[in-house]
Amino acid sequence: MEYFQRTLEIDISEDNKMGMLYSYLNLAGVQADLRENSSAMSSFRQAENLALETQALPLLGQVYRGLSKVYENEGNYRESLNFHKKFKEVHDSVFDDNKMKQLEELQARFESEKREKEIKMLSQENEIGQLKISQQRGQITVLTLVLILIIGTGAFLFYSNRQKHLAALQEERIRLKEVGMKAVFTAQEEERKRIAKDLHDGIGQTLSGLRLSWAGLSGAIGNDSPGRAEQLNELTVILDDACQEVRTISHQMMPRQLSESGLVPTIRDMLEKSLGKSDIKYNFEHFGIDRRFDENVEIALYRISQELVNNVIKHSGASRVALQLVKSRNYLVLIVEDNGKGFDLKEKSTGIGLLNIASRIDTINGEINYEPSPESGTIATVRVPVGN
């Protein structure tokens, strides 16, 4: 809706009638899908006026079909049927015009072929001398060369313009894809924040209150029934584990430390929670990190480091992993290295984890490079532009 509105403003400022017509049609379609019937009807009316003004009959048919849908949404089936009939009339008129044009083209082609045959017959019946024939052949040769030159030049210009147009379309597709991916990951992170908050403030608080109540109740029961102390202790451990599990899940969904303290403390905390109680030794170093970075960059690098460490735990068989976070000139560089068995990048490039990493890298205009080796494990290097 926002981008269609911006497009409409540009078209209006440039007095681009066809552009305004398409923009109103796009806006009306979105508004109709959102059941904003009044706004959709207004946009369709604007489009109708422009379609009539520019004689764009196919687009006028789309307008009437859209108005039929809006009236149907409002339950006004009489008006809906009325505009559907108008749509059919315009559609049939366009269809008939196209058929008439095709018949005219066929007639013109027939007349042209007929004239060519008459010229050939006259040429055969009225042969002139050899000199005149040679002159005619020379003229035809020159005309043919000129025609070939004109056609070649036209084809070259057409191809050149078409390539420019395709390049512009490709750039627009890439831009829209980047916008879409950023929107997806932004929505995903917002949902993570919401779930983490609900876990922490909802279930987490409830479990904490339940734990306090249970402590008092279990103490009273233990005093009255000393023989049940062991069972009460087991239930207390289970309840403590549940509280800890909720806190852990909430932290993994969206660590509050990331927004409060930044990348370095959050990555260090993630490594401690992921590898602190495992057999994998880890080392984390950072250099030149003297400021905070854009929220999208920090979230993306945290998620990427989390995914890479999870890959080391699940697939590498490594006993050591080292992370480095370095601010180098205009780039923020993350290096994750392990001493595991390595992997074949061609075989793993379709994995969900690596695809997710690649998508996040694209949203922040970064790049990632893997150096897999069965002898020395894997080195993953992420470079993200962050300015001075």
N, C-alpha and C positions, 0 to 999 in steps of 0.2 A: 504494500500500500504506500509506504514511504517513498520508494523509488519510482513508482508510477506517478506520484504527485510531483516529485522533482522533475520527471520527464515532461509532465504537462506544463509546469512553469517555464521550462526552457522553450517548449514548442510555442507557448503563448508569446513569450518575449521575442521570438523570431518570426512570429506570424506564420508558422508552419501549419497550414490547414490539415493536411493529411496526418502529420504528426499529432496534432491535437485530437483528431478523430480517433486514431489508434490509442492514444493515452486515455481518452474518455471511455473507450470500449474496455480497456484493461481495468481501469478503476471500477467501472460499473460491474464487471464480471466478479471482481473480488468482493465488492460490497454486496452483490446478490448472494454469493456463497456464504457471506457472514450474516445474511438475513438483515442487512441494513437497507431495508427496502426503499425508504424515502431517499437516502443518498444515492442508491443505485438508480432509481427512477430519474433523479435529476441529471446524473451523469449520462444515462442513456438518451435523455431528451437533448442534451448538448451534442451528443454524438449524432443524433438524428438530423439536427439542423446542419451540421457540418457535412454529413453524407449527402443531404439534398443539395447543399451548396456546391459540392465538388462532383456531383453526379456519380458518386461511388456506390453503385447499386448493390454489389455483393456485400459491402459493409453495412449498407442500409438494411439488408436482410438480417445480418447479425444483430443489429439494433432491435429490430422487431422481435426476433426470437428471444433476445434478452429481456425485453419488456414483457413478453408473454410469460417468461419464467418468474419475473418479479410479481406480476399480478397473480400468478398461481400461488406463490409463497404467501400472498396476502389473503388468499381464499376468494379472490374476485375472478371466478372462472369465466364469466362472460367476457370481461376485457381481455383475459388471457387467451381465450379462443379468438377474439377479434384480431389481436396482434399476431397470433399464429397464422391466421388467414392472410394477413398482410405479408408475413414472412414468405408464405407459399407463393403469393402473387409475384413478389419481387424475385424469388428464386426461379420461378417458371419463366419470368420475363428475361432474366439473365441467361437462362438455358436456351430460350428461343433466339436471343441475340447472337449467342455463340454459334448456334446451328446456322443462322443466316450468314454469318461471316464465313463459316466454313464453305457453304454453298457458293458464295461470291468468289472465294479464293479458287475453288475448283473450276468455276466458270472462266475466271481470268486465265487460269493455267491452260484450260482447253483452248481458249481463243489464241493464247500465245503459241501453243503447239501448232494450231491450225495455220497461223500466219507463218511460222517457220517452215512448215511443209510447202506452203504456197511459194515462199521465197526460193526454196530449193528447186521446185518445179520450174519456175521462171528462169532460174539460173541455168538449168539444164537445157531449156528450150531456146534461150537467147545467148548462146556462147559467142563470145567475141574473140578477137585476135589474141595471139599468145602474149603479146606485149601487155595488153590490158589485163589479161589474167595474171601475169606476173606482178603487175602493179597492185592489183587487188590482194594477191597473196602477201605482198610486202606490207600493205596496209593492215591486213588482218593480223599478221605477225606482230606488228607494232602495237596494235590495239590489245592483242592478247597479253603481250608483255606488260603493257600499262595496267591492264586489268589484274594480272597476277600481282604486280607491285602494289596496287590499291588494296587487293584482298589480303596480301601478306601484311601490309602496314596495319590494316584494320584488325586482322587477327592478333598481331603483336600487341596493339593497344588494348584490345579486349582482354587478352590473356594477362597483360600487365596490371590492368585495373582489377581484374578478377582476383589475382594473387594478392593485391593490396587489400581488397575487400575481405578475402579469406583470412589474411593475417590479422586484420582488425577484429573480425569475428572471433578468431582463436584467442586473441588477447582478452576480449570481453568474456569469453567462456572461462578462461583461467581466472580472471578477476572475480566473476560470479562464483566460481568454485571455491576460491579462497574466502569470499564473504560467507558462503554457505558453511564451509568447514569451521570458520571462526564462530559462526552463530551456533553450530552444533556443540562445539566444545564449551562455549560460554554457557549454553543452556545446561550442558552436562555438569559443569562445575557448580552452577547455581543450584542444581538439584542435589548434588553432593553436599553442599553447604546446608541446604534445608534439611536433608535426612540426618546429617551429623548433629545439627542443632536439635532436631526432634528427639534423637537418641539421647543426647546429653541432657536436655532440659526436661524431656518427658519420661522415657523409660529409665534413664539414668537416675533422675531424682526419685522416681518411684522406688527403684531398687535400693537406693541409699536409705530412704525412709523405712523400707521393709527390713533392711539390714539392722537398723537401729532398734526397730520394734522386736525383731527376732532375738537380738542380743539380750534384751530385757526378759523376754518370754522364755528363752532357752535357759537363762540363769535361774528363773523361778522354777521351771520344770526340773532342772538338775538338782535343785535343793530338795524338792519334794520326792524325786525319784532318782537317787544316785546311780542306779543301775542303767539308766538310759543316757548317761553322760557321753558315752562313746558315740552313740547314734546321733545325739544332738551336735556333737563336734563335726561328724561327717556332713550333716545337713548344713552346718555353718560354712564348711569349706566349699560345698557346692554353691551356696549363695554368694560367697566371696568371688568364686570363679566366674559366676554369671555377671556380677558387677564389673569385674575386670574385663570380661569379654566385651561388654557393651561399651566401656570406655575405649578399648582398643579399636573396635569397629568404628566408633565415632571419630577417633583420631585418624584412622586410615582414610576415611571418607573425605575429610577436609581438616588437616591439622591446624588448629587455631594458632599454633606457633608460627606458621608460614606468614600469616597476615600481620602478626605482632612483631616477630623478630627477623624474618627474612629467610633466605635460602640456606645459609651455612648452618645455623642451629637446627633447622628442620631436617636437613639431610643427615646431620650427625645423629639426631634423635631417631630417624628412620633406620639408620644402620644399626644403632644400638638395639632397637626393638626387633629388627629382622635377623641380625647376625650375632647379637650379644650372647645369646644362650646356645648358639650352634657351634659346630666344629670348624666353621670357616673363619679364619682370621681376616680382619679388615684394617685398612688404613685410609684415613681421609685427610687430605691437605687442601688448603685454599690460599690463593695469592691475589692481592690487589682488589679484594672485594671490600671496598670502602664506602659503598652506598647501596640503597635499595634500587631495584629495577622495576620496569613495568610489571603490573600484576599478571598479565597474560604470559610474559616471559618466565616469571618465577614459578607460576603454576605449571607451565609446560615442562620446564627443566626438572621440577620436583617429580612430576609424573613419569618423565622419561627415565630419571635415575632410579625411581621405584621399580619400573618395568625391567630395566637392565639388571638390577640386583635380584629381582625375582627370577629372571632367566638364569642367572648364575646359580641360584639356590636349586632350581628345579632341573636344569639340563646340563650344566657344565661339569659337574663332579669336581669342582675346584676346591682347593684347601685355603687359598688366599685370594683376596680381591682388594684392589686399590682404587680409590676415587680421587680425582683432582678437579677443583673448580678454580679457573684462572680468568682474570680480567686482563686481556691482552689487546691494547690499543682500542679499536672500536668493536671488539668481539668479546663475548663471554663464552669460554670454552669449558666443556665438561668431558673428562676422560675417565672411562671405566675399564679397568684391566683385570683379568683373572688368569690363573694358571691351569685352567681346566683342559678339557679335551678338544675345545674348539668346535667349529661347525662349518658345514658347506653352505655358503650364503645363498646359492641358487636353490638349494633344497628347502631352506628355511624362510625365503623371502616372502612366501605367501602365508606365513603364520600370523595369527591375529595380533600377537604382541608386537611383532616388527611392523606390521601394517599400521597399528595404532601409533607407534612411535613415529613412523614416517608422516602420518597425517598431522600429528601435533607439530612436527618440525616445519611442515608446510605453512601452518597457521602463523608462525612467528618468523617466516622467511629465513629459516636456518638451514643447515645441512648436516648430515651424519655420515660417517665413514666407518666401515668395519674392516678389521684386519684379522681374519680368522686363520688359525694355524694349529694343526693337531699336536705340534710339539710344544708350543708356548701359550696356548689358550687363545683368548680373544681380546682385542683392544677396540673399544667403541669410542669414537671421538665426535662430539657434537659442537658445532660452531654456530653462534647466534649473534647477529648484529645488534648492538645496544647503544651505539653512538659514543661520544666522548664521555 
